[in-house]
Amino acid sequence: MVENQQKKLVDRLASEPSYRLVLYKMLRFCETARLATEIEAEVQAFQEMKTAVLSPGVLLSWLEHSGGVERIGEKQAEQWQITDAGKQALALEAPSKRLFDLIAKEPEYGDLFRQTLGFCQTPRTRREIEEWVKQNPVAQASQVHPAFLLQRLEDAGGIEWANNHWQLTDAGKGVAQ
């Protein structure tokens, strides 16, 4: 039963790339039982929510319906807490794991992924990254497009767009050269 819920949850996270990291962070936050107001305040502070269309309440309902969190307590003090399936999904969806999986699955770009992460230790504009790729011998040899690198690294949780720059996430810092 937990395995089915975990698959349903992981599928839901994968089907929402724009909210994947937010949903992951929400699961992590709900490792301790939380009131809906606490969850909403926490999620509203996430950098990824600055341009979000959906509310924290909608995202919480997604997690509940996909088996990642459950309601506990009485109606007046109702809280949400991560489920066993949610805990398993956290382990599978951890940005550091997804980042290492990306490098393992696409070894021909591994050095370039690591170099790009290293370059983004200082927040970079898209133009700066494009210029860097044009001058990078590894990128030239593989004829890779900057958008490919950015998309893969963002999807894996290694970089994020914030304050008009690409910058490293905590997971990206752990892999950067």
C-alpha positions as CSV (number, residue, x, y, z in Angstrom):
1,M,0.0,0.0,0.0
2,V,2.8,2.5,1.0
3,E,4.7,1.6,-2.2
4,N,1.6,2.5,-4.3
5,Q,1.1,5.8,-2.5
6,Q,4.8,6.5,-2.9
7,K,4.6,5.9,-6.6
8,K,1.5,8.1,-6.9
9,L,3.3,10.8,-5.0
10,V,6.5,10.6,-7.0
11,D,4.5,10.7,-10.2
12,R,2.7,13.8,-9.0
13,L,5.9,15.5,-8.1
14,A,7.4,14.7,-11.5
15,S,4.2,15.9,-13.3
16,E,4.6,19.3,-11.8
17,P,8.1,20.5,-12.7
18,S,7.3,24.1,-11.9
19,Y,6.3,23.2,-8.3
20,R,8.5,20.1,-7.8
21,L,10.9,21.8,-5.5
22,V,8.2,23.6,-3.6
23,L,6.3,20.3,-3.0
24,Y,9.5,18.6,-1.9
25,K,10.1,21.5,0.6
26,M,6.6,21.2,1.8
27,L,7.0,17.5,2.5
28,R,10.2,18.2,4.4
29,F,8.5,21.0,6.4
30,C,5.7,18.6,7.3
31,E,8.0,16.1,8.9
32,T,6.8,17.8,12.0
33,A,3.0,18.2,12.2
34,R,2.0,21.7,11.1
35,L,-1.2,23.8,11.1
36,A,-2.3,24.9,7.7
37,T,-1.5,28.5,8.6
38,E,2.1,27.5,9.5
39,I,2.5,25.7,6.1
40,E,1.1,28.6,4.2
41,A,3.4,31.1,5.9
42,E,6.4,28.9,5.2
43,V,5.6,28.2,1.6
44,Q,4.8,31.9,0.8
45,A,8.4,32.7,1.9
46,F,9.9,30.2,-0.7
47,Q,11.8,32.0,-3.5
48,E,9.9,29.7,-6.0
49,M,6.6,31.1,-4.9
50,K,7.3,34.7,-5.8
51,T,6.0,34.1,-9.4
52,A,3.7,31.1,-8.6
53,V,0.1,31.1,-9.8
54,L,-1.1,28.4,-7.4
55,S,-1.7,29.0,-3.7
56,P,0.0,27.0,-0.9
57,G,-3.5,25.6,-0.1
58,V,-3.8,24.1,-3.6
59,L,-0.3,22.6,-3.3
60,L,-1.1,21.1,0.1
61,S,-4.3,19.5,-1.3
62,W,-2.1,18.0,-4.1
63,L,0.1,16.5,-1.4
64,E,-2.8,15.2,0.6
65,H,-4.6,13.6,-2.4
66,S,-1.4,12.0,-3.6
67,G,-0.7,10.5,-0.2
68,G,2.3,12.6,0.8
69,V,0.7,14.2,3.9
70,E,-2.3,13.4,6.0
71,R,-4.6,15.3,8.4
72,I,-4.2,14.6,12.0
73,G,-5.8,15.9,15.2
74,E,-9.3,17.3,15.8
75,K,-11.1,19.7,13.5
76,Q,-10.2,22.8,15.7
77,A,-6.5,21.9,15.8
78,E,-6.2,20.0,12.6
79,Q,-2.6,19.6,11.4
80,W,-0.9,18.0,8.4
81,Q,2.0,15.6,8.8
82,I,4.1,13.6,6.3
83,T,3.1,10.0,5.6
84,D,5.3,7.0,5.3
85,A,4.9,7.3,1.5
86,G,5.9,10.9,1.8
87,K,9.1,10.0,3.7
88,Q,10.0,7.5,1.0
89,A,9.3,10.0,-1.7
90,L,11.6,12.6,0.1
91,A,14.5,10.1,-0.1
92,L,13.9,9.5,-3.8
93,E,13.2,13.1,-4.7
94,A,16.0,14.8,-2.7
95,P,17.7,17.3,-5.0
96,S,21.2,16.0,-4.2
97,K,20.1,12.5,-5.2
98,R,18.4,13.8,-8.4
99,L,21.5,15.8,-9.3
100,F,23.9,12.8,-8.9
101,D,21.4,10.7,-10.8
102,L,21.5,13.2,-13.7
103,I,25.3,13.0,-13.8
104,A,25.2,9.2,-13.7
105,K,22.5,8.9,-16.4
106,E,24.2,11.4,-18.8
107,P,27.9,10.8,-18.2
108,E,28.9,12.4,-21.4
109,Y,27.8,15.7,-19.9
110,G,29.0,15.0,-16.3
111,D,32.0,17.3,-16.4
112,L,30.1,20.0,-18.1
113,F,27.3,19.8,-15.5
114,R,29.8,20.1,-12.7
115,Q,31.6,23.0,-14.4
116,T,28.3,24.8,-15.0
117,L,27.5,24.4,-11.3
118,G,31.0,25.7,-10.4
119,F,30.5,28.7,-12.7
120,C,27.1,29.4,-11.0
121,Q,28.7,29.6,-7.5
122,T,28.5,33.3,-8.2
123,P,24.9,34.1,-9.4
124,R,24.9,34.5,-13.2
125,T,22.6,35.9,-15.8
126,R,21.5,33.9,-18.8
127,R,23.8,36.0,-21.0
128,E,26.8,35.3,-18.8
129,I,26.2,31.6,-19.0
130,E,25.7,31.7,-22.8
131,E,29.1,33.5,-23.1
132,W,30.8,31.1,-20.8
133,V,29.4,28.1,-22.8
134,K,30.7,29.6,-26.0
135,Q,34.2,29.9,-24.6
136,N,34.2,26.5,-22.7
137,P,36.2,23.8,-24.6
138,V,34.2,21.0,-23.0
139,A,30.9,22.6,-24.1
140,Q,32.3,23.3,-27.6
141,A,33.4,19.7,-28.0
142,S,29.9,18.4,-27.1
143,Q,28.1,21.1,-29.0
144,V,25.7,21.6,-26.2
145,H,23.3,24.5,-26.0
146,P,23.2,26.6,-22.8
147,A,19.4,26.1,-22.4
148,F,20.0,22.3,-22.3
149,L,22.4,22.7,-19.4
150,L,20.2,25.1,-17.5
151,Q,17.0,23.0,-17.9
152,R,18.7,19.8,-16.9
153,L,20.4,21.3,-13.8
154,E,17.2,23.2,-12.8
155,D,15.1,20.0,-13.1
156,A,17.6,18.1,-11.1
157,G,17.5,20.7,-8.3
158,G,21.1,22.0,-8.8
159,I,20.3,25.6,-9.8
160,E,17.4,27.9,-9.4
161,W,16.3,31.2,-11.0
162,A,16.2,33.9,-8.3
163,N,16.6,37.7,-8.4
164,N,17.2,37.6,-12.2
165,H,20.1,35.2,-11.9
166,W,20.8,31.5,-12.0
167,Q,22.3,30.5,-8.7
168,L,23.2,27.3,-6.9
169,T,20.8,25.5,-4.6
170,D,22.2,23.7,-1.5
171,A,22.3,20.5,-3.6
172,G,24.2,22.3,-6.4
173,K,26.8,23.5,-3.9
174,G,27.5,20.0,-2.9
175,V,28.3,19.0,-6.5
176,A,29.9,22.1,-7.9
177,Q,33.6,22.0,-9.1
